[in-house]
Amino acid sequence: MPEKESNGIMLYAQLTHENYIHTVFFELLEKAHELSQKLGGIEISAVCFTSPDTIEGFKDAFRNMGVNKVYYFEDTRLANYSTEYYSKLFVNLIQEVKPEILLIGATNQGRDLAPRISSSLHTGLTADCIELDINEKGQLAATRPTFGGELMATILCKNYPQMATVRPNVFKVHNVDYHVDTEFIKKDTSILDELKNHVEILEFKKTIENEINDLDNADIIVAGGMGLKNEKGFELLQKFANKIGGTVAATRPAVENGLAPHSVQIGQTGKTVRPKLYIACGISGSIQHTVGMDKSEHIIAINNDPDAQIFNIADTGIVGDFFEIVQKYLES
Ligand SMILES: Cc1cc2nc3c(=O)[nH]c(=O)nc-3n(C[C@H](O)[C@H](O)[C@H](O)COP(=O)(O)OP(=O)(O)OC[C@H]3O[C@@H](n4cnc5c(N)ncnc54)[C@H](O)[C@@H]3O)c2cc1C
């Protein structure tokens, strides 16, 4: 492994289209504090791309969450995400600051940006991690599912920065007040003059990202699997969700059978959620599904098979027919 370049842990602070800091940044930040402590309290920095005069609105958030340094790029050309612009500026910054660890949220944007950065820097990237730790040698130990989710692999990176992406809702935010005197460092964007942006954004339409955010923020998720059988089952699920103020989600086979859109798929190849209540209806409970919901605060499972795996992780199990149970509940 090359000589360690230990200028702290760097995080990407993605701004949403509505100009909020994406919640995944705060989740990563909390984990970064833990990793920093294990590495002797190394510095935590954030990287932010904004349009001019926007950073002011975010300063308190960065201070209160204990970010030591914020590197920000302000330019009208950065108002919307651009692979070329963002990755070029990010790579230059990393070459200058030389962080030991770089963490990026596995949002649509992060999934585009992270591999671009890692290949430019010839470093390794462990994507969609579900745990991050520091091993006895002080290396980032990034754990993610492998072999179709049947095994967990802990992966070490041979180069710096050691890069990892983590999906939203994998880590929990505890709202600790870390208040520090954050240093805000404005970085030069003139290099953009030499670049060609190959994508012109004509208009933004809220579609999938919007639905995804609904699931991200839902306190109650009512998820349906193949036990619901067809559209009628999902209509009943929607009525059930409406009655209890829940948001509908689904398993992969339900999505593949056209019963729900992919944006509401939970699991290894879908979303990770952490609601207060997750009601799994007609879902068998395979690892590829449960990896996306097993950190929910309370899990209720309705399944007609008393041996279904889902009951192993459910706090409350109801053995019976989904249609009968929910119909009775709706009529009550
Ligand atoms: C690489 C890979 C990635 C994957 N990614 C995902 C993923 O992201 N998300 C995901 O969900 N899956 C994923 N899968 C698929 C996963 O392995 C399972 O096949 C899937 O989760 C099962 O879906 P299900 O529970 O809806 O269906 P089934 O396994 O068919 O289970 C249906 C359940 O409904 C119950 N049931 C039947 N009738 C009733 C009734 N009337 N009332 C109540 N219960 C009833 C049955 O007892 C059964 O337990 C992935 C698989 C692979 C290989």
The ligand as a Gaussian input file, in Angstrom:
#p B3LYP/6-31G(d) Opt

LIG

0 1
 C      -29.114000     -10.518000      -6.922000
 C      -30.501000     -10.460000      -6.385000
 C      -31.007000      -9.265000      -5.948000
 C      -32.296000      -9.187000      -5.427000
 N      -32.762000      -7.972000      -4.982000
 C      -33.966000      -7.933000      -4.404000
 C      -34.453000      -6.701000      -3.857000
 O      -33.825000      -5.646000      -3.937000
 N      -35.660000      -6.712000      -3.267000
 C      -36.427000      -7.841000      -3.154000
 O      -37.513000      -7.769000      -2.581000
 N      -35.991000      -8.998000      -3.684000
 C      -34.802000      -9.073000      -4.308000
 N      -34.393000     -10.247000      -4.836000
 C      -35.357000     -11.385000      -4.879000
 C      -35.390000     -12.147000      -3.564000
 O      -34.370000     -13.120000      -3.544000
 C      -36.737000     -12.831000      -3.347000
 O      -36.997000     -13.670000      -4.466000
 C      -37.911000     -11.872000      -3.200000
 O      -37.634000     -10.911000      -2.208000
 C      -39.185000     -12.610000      -2.826000
 O      -40.273000     -11.772000      -3.036000
 P      -41.663000     -12.023000      -2.332000
 O      -41.452000     -12.165000      -0.864000
 O      -42.583000     -10.960000      -2.831000
 O      -42.184000     -13.364000      -3.018000
 P      -42.190000     -14.855000      -2.504000
 O      -40.845000     -15.293000      -2.108000
 O      -42.890000     -15.624000      -3.561000
 O      -43.079000     -14.834000      -1.184000
 C      -44.451000     -14.633000      -1.149000
 C      -44.888000     -14.837000       0.293000
 O      -46.256000     -14.542000       0.400000
 C      -46.853000     -15.501000       1.272000
 N      -48.269000     -15.572000       0.898000
 C      -48.840000     -16.187000      -0.181000
 N      -50.152000     -15.972000      -0.197000
 C      -50.454000     -15.228000       0.895000
 C      -51.650000     -14.699000       1.425000
 N      -52.846000     -14.878000       0.819000
 N      -51.599000     -13.985000       2.574000
 C      -50.400000     -13.778000       3.220000
 N      -49.228000     -14.262000       2.766000
 C      -49.262000     -14.971000       1.596000
 C      -46.099000     -16.788000       1.038000
 O      -46.189000     -17.652000       2.159000
 C      -44.693000     -16.276000       0.807000
 O      -43.958000     -16.258000       2.022000
 C      -33.107000     -10.339000      -5.363000
 C      -32.589000     -11.559000      -5.796000
 C      -31.317000     -11.628000      -6.306000
 C      -30.769000     -12.951000      -6.759000

